Amino acid sequence: MIPGGPNLRAIIRINVQIVFGLVFAGVAWLSWQNVSVLWWQLGLIAILTAAAAVGLLTTAVGEIKGFVMRDLRVNAYRRQGATPKSDGLVSSDALRSEGVIK
């Protein structure tokens, strides 16, 4: 059958991407606050870390969306068709009435 949910490695990878994305966004914000003509390099650092933060957070959200969409597809697949029904054992009387045995 189809296994459910993401494994531990995928969960940890997504969490690490979110944490690093937020850390890079914080560094970008702090660097941008101190940009001046004399410290123009901080502007470059702020732009690069902001781009890294956007990339990491976009990747994490994309992976989360992939897992959610997969779960929706699996649930739609499982809802197809009727629920399985067990067949009771056929009694000798039922077989005789159908003419299978004498």
Contacts in CASP RR format, 6 or more apart in sequence:
PFRMAT RR
TARGET T0000
AUTHOR 0000-0000-0000
METHOD contacts of the structure
MODEL  1
MIPGGPNLRAIIRINVQIVFGLVFAGVAWLSWQNVSVLWWQLGLIAILTA
AAAVGLLTTAVGEIKGFVMRDLRVNAYRRQGATPKSDGLVSSDALRSEGV
IK
2 74 0 8 1.000
2 77 0 8 1.000
2 78 0 8 1.000
4 71 0 8 1.000
4 74 0 8 1.000
5 67 0 8 1.000
5 70 0 8 1.000
5 71 0 8 1.000
6 14 0 8 1.000
6 67 0 8 1.000
10 63 0 8 1.000
10 67 0 8 1.000
13 63 0 8 1.000
14 60 0 8 1.000
14 63 0 8 1.000
14 64 0 8 1.000
17 56 0 8 1.000
17 57 0 8 1.000
17 59 0 8 1.000
17 60 0 8 1.000
17 63 0 8 1.000
18 56 0 8 1.000
18 57 0 8 1.000
18 60 0 8 1.000
20 56 0 8 1.000
21 52 0 8 1.000
21 53 0 8 1.000
21 55 0 8 1.000
21 56 0 8 1.000
21 57 0 8 1.000
21 60 0 8 1.000
22 53 0 8 1.000
22 57 0 8 1.000
24 49 0 8 1.000
24 50 0 8 1.000
24 52 0 8 1.000
24 53 0 8 1.000
24 56 0 8 1.000
25 49 0 8 1.000
25 50 0 8 1.000
25 53 0 8 1.000
25 57 0 8 1.000
26 49 0 8 1.000
26 53 0 8 1.000
27 45 0 8 1.000
27 46 0 8 1.000
27 49 0 8 1.000
28 45 0 8 1.000
28 46 0 8 1.000
28 47 0 8 1.000
28 49 0 8 1.000
28 50 0 8 1.000
28 53 0 8 1.000
29 46 0 8 1.000
31 42 0 8 1.000
31 43 0 8 1.000
31 45 0 8 1.000
31 46 0 8 1.000
31 49 0 8 1.000
32 42 0 8 1.000
32 43 0 8 1.000
32 46 0 8 1.000
32 50 0 8 1.000
34 42 0 8 1.000
35 42 0 8 1.000
35 43 0 8 1.000
35 46 0 8 1.000
36 42 0 8 1.000
92 101 0 8 1.000
95 101 0 8 1.000
96 102 0 8 1.000
END
